């Protein structure tokens, strides 16, 4: 692929999950974990009056347990990343991936003009970075 060519799915909106776990900051950590497991996702966004105020991830929950916090009596507000960085639906997948790798994120909320529209994960983006055609590394001679 030459520079300037785009893959069919090279924007965040093509790769993100619109099915987001949304919880208030007052929710307990165990409830966030239960919802994440039920929905098979690695993060939950923290919303207050339709405004994104934070994100809590599997790693945040693991760290809370390692700190001996009690999940059923610890609000997510104590463990969340407040005011998380976000991307827009039109953000290029490569740009979002670069942002995630440089900051050590695994999930980024996707915010459009109408507010939160989804979450994109490192796994979503890693799949988009696979070459669409064989490269010299993947071609073997016999």
N, C-alpha and C positions, 0 to 999 in steps of 0.2 A: 504494500500500500504506500503510495507516495504522499508527501506532505500536502495537506489540504483536502485529501479524501476523507470522508466521514463514514463510519460504520453505520448501519441502519439504527443501532441503538447506542448512540454515543452521548446522550444527555441523561441527566439524573432522572428526569420524569419517566424515561423509558425503563428504568431499572429499579426504582424505589418501590417500597411497599406502601400502598395507601391505607392499609389496614393497620392502624397504629393503636397501641395500648395507651390510653390517656387516663391519668389519675391526678387527683388533687394532691398538693404538698402535704396535706394532713393524713393521707393514707399511710397505713403501716407497711413496713417493708415486706412482711409476709404476704400481704394482699397483692403488692406489686409483683412479687415472685410468682405467686399462684397464677395471676393473670398472664404473665409472660410465658409460663409453662403451658397453660391452656391454649394460648394463641401461637405457641412455638416461635417466639421471637426473643431476641436478646436485649431488648431495651423497652422502657416505658417512658413516655414524655409526661412531664409534670405541667399541668395546666391550671391556671387560676383565671376565671372569667374569660375563657376563650383566648387567653394569652399564654404563650410558651414561657415558662419560668425556669425549667430545668429538664434534665434527663437522668434517669437511673438505669444502670446496665447490670448485666450478670456480674461483671467484675466488681462493681460497687457493692452489690449484695454480698459477694464473697468476702470482700474486705471488711464489711460491717460485721459479719459472723466471726472473722478472724480477730476483730477488736472486741469480741465478746458482747456486742450489742444484741439485744433480744429482738428478733424480727417482728414479733407480734406486739411489741410496745415501742418500737422505734419508728418515728415518721420518716418517710422518704426524704423529707426536707433536710434531714441530718446527714444523708448519704449521697444525695444527688449532686450532679454538676450543675451549679446555677448558671443561668444565662448562657447556654451552650452555643457554640458557633453553629451556624446553619449554612445551607446552600439553597439556591433557588431551583425550581424544576428545570430551568434552561441551562444550568451549570453543566459544563462538559464533564463527562464521567472521569476523564483523565485528571481534570482539575480537582474534582472532589476526592479522588483516590490520592492524589498528591497531598492534599490538605490532611487527609486522615493519616497517612503514613508519617508525615512530618510532625504531627502532634500526638500520635499514638492513640487515635480514636478508632473505634470499631463501628460507631453509629453516628450519623448526622441527621438532625431533623431537616426536613425540606419545607421551606416556607415560601409561599407565593403571595400574590396580592391579596388573596382572600384569607390568609393566615396559614396555619399548619396544614400541609397537604399529604405528608408522608414522612417516612424515615428511609434513608438509604444506608445499607450496611457495607462493611468491608467485603463481605462475601458477595454481595450483589455486584460490587464494582470489580472485584477480582475476576469474576466470570467475563466481564466486558473487556478485560484487557488481554484476553487470549487472542493470539493471531488467527485471522480468518483464513489464511492460506498457509500451507506448509513453509517453514523457513529452512535455512541450511541446517540448523540444529536438529530439526525433526525429520529430515530426509536422510535415509541410509542407503548406501549402495550395496549391491549384493554380488 
